[in-house]
Amino acid sequence: MRADFLLAALATGAMAAAVPTNGKPNPPKDVDTSNPFVGKSFFVNPEWTGKLTQTYNAFLKKFDFKNALRVLQVKQLSTFVWISRLSELSRIDDAIAEARRVQKRTGKKQIVGLVLYNLPDRDCSAGESAGEFSSKENGLNRYKEEFVKPYAEKLAKAKDLTFAVVLEPDSLGNLVTNLGIPLCAGAADIYREGVAHAISSLQFDHVNLYIDAAHGGWLGWNDNLPLAAKEFATVLKIASSDGKPKKIRGFATNVSNYNPFNAKVRENYTEWSTSWDESHYATSLAPHLEAEGLPAHFIVDQGRVHLPGARKEWGEWCNVAPAGFGPAPTTNVNNTVVDALVWIKPGGESDGECGYAGAPKAGAWFDEYVQLLVQNADPSVYKWF
């Protein structure tokens, strides 16, 4: 996934659908505003942790016992489960079964993180993560009937669990800044209708929806912040067009990116932005969301964080190095609008054949890079040393 940061945000005056004029969306008064992550155990995905066995063995072969033991600690941490193709819908069943097993064994309520990611004409600004549906081949209807419908049905049957679902990374961000790209301009209405349909289909009390809000280097500029909030409001209005207000919990930021939550060093390329790390981005975006009647709650992806000096500009997004696993998932954050730091992007799955030397295609396991993430991980990841 990629954002074309060089395209001017003000060019978005050509948005394919204007913000409706029938007032701002108001969340239902009976919506529970409590943080859904508090008091829950974050779901640990065995599919991802199983892949880390390769990393563990790689360190052992080097007689690097310190980092081998660190891998064992990483394997105890939570990551989100990505559902990005029809063939991956079964991952929901696997996650539900595992979460129930752990919940029964430990007696602790599980919150399962999922990503819903399969819009027609997906990843319109880059193509590294292009999806399986095309708008020219009945893609929107297939997305609704073959992907979102069974997705929702599976979650509806698991009321004994709590879910946090991130909706369509990068999609609405592209509508704020990248309508100068023909594929993005052509996909605008499809993106809006598709995300709105997903929102409408997942209106369950045990499901907490977080619309993807890109990241501070993309939408965090002063000119972009109000445009982003209006775009999100437009989609929620479409979802509520049947006269029944639809709820979301909030927004997800930094998905699959490398921005720190609290930057230890302010990079030179952030000089003119108030959103110079993801904590500042959440704080900057919050009042614009509230002005549109939207809930200002955030989860922030810290699955991978670049080391200071690793990038010369925010536009470097692919297998950035050096980088490390970011802060361990937690609700202990010093920001009142942030629900939790989470690992949405599973570290080790390549961004594409770009960035760090030898990178495989998007989604493929890149063990050399995982070893780098282990060696450079945030200290909070390791309980022992």
Secondary structure, 3 states (H helix, E strand, C coil): CCCCCCCCHHHHHHCCCCCCCCCCCCCCCCCCCCCCCCCCEECCCHHHHHHHHHHHHHHHHCCCHHHHHHHHHHCCCCCCEEECCHHHCHHHHHHHHHHHHHHHHHCCCEEEEEEECCCCCCCCCCCCCCCCCCHHHCHHHHHHHHHHHHHHHHHHCCCCCEEEEEECCCHHHHHHHCCCCHHHHHHHHHHHHHHHHHHHHCCCCCEEEEEECCCHHHHCCCCHHHHHHHHHHHHHHHHCCCCCCCCCCEEEECCCCCCCCCCCCCCHHHCCCCCCCHHHHHHHHHHHHHHCCCCCCEEEECCCEECCCCCCCCCCCCCCCCEECCCCCECCCCCCCEEEEECCCCCCECCCCCCCCCCCCCCCECHHHHHHHHHCCCHHHCCCC
